[in-house]
Amino acid sequence: FRRVLFRSRSSGVVLTDVGLRLAEEVREGFEQIDRAVEGASHARQETVTLWVSTSFAMLWLMPRLAAFKREHPLIEVRCHTNDTDRGVGRDEADVWVPLGRGPWPGLHEQKFCDETLIVVAAPSIARQWDGATDEQLLDAPLLHLEQRFRPRFDWNQWFEHFGVTPPKRLGGYSSSDYSLIIQAAMEGHGLAIGWLHLVQDLIAEGRLQQVGTGSVATDHPITVLTRSERTGPATAAFVEWLLATAPGRPT
């Protein structure tokens, strides 16, 4: 059956009683839809604060962070960089990827990847030194990382590992910023020790090339630290993604 919802009068169109009830019910329905849409658009974001070195942020994290945001749009990642380990566990971060080897009392430690080192250079420079022995590399233009914390590895350790006695002082360009060392290597200024997890993308892109076939795998892996084994859901999701994306993990 048909119901009259409005009537036309000389002053305009007016709703009937049935029309008024229908309009009120429709209005309430649309208000519920508006509230649901507004609630979804203002869903509570959670924040994870991450502490990493400048080189880890630039060379490994930034090229991959967009993928994490696509998977977890409601988790905001705040990335702080620091090129010393002072403050690890004592600042306001939720997650750390430290530069040194610890120990880290009070923090939960998980392996990120093995620490593997190779020698890298710009392709034109790498070709010049590709067939050189480790002893001959003493005469190569070397790029040195001056670390302000307990060092992981340097050129002296590299040569000693391969049975070559280095001079008391090795020449070459030095910087305390590993990102600058890698930039200098890409621009053809010399050979650098490359942490494989940081330089593998640049090698794949053809911006760096391994010099020779020598490599060193240390017994001190790169680790991820959290305040405890049981973390909040946002931190747990970020650490799970971090470890799943780490070099050497199956994709």
Salt bridges, closest charged atoms under 4 A:
GLU24 OE2 - ARG27 NH2 2.23
GLU31 OE2 - ARG27 NH1 2.43
GLU76 OE2 - ARG78 NE 3.56
ASP114 OD1 - LYS111 NZ 2.59
GLU115 OE2 - ARG152 NH1 3.22
GLU187 OE1 - HIS189 NE2 3.52
ASP201 OD2 - ARG64 NH1 2.96
GLU205 OE1 - ARG207 NH1 3.53
ASP219 OD1 - HIS220 NE2 3.28
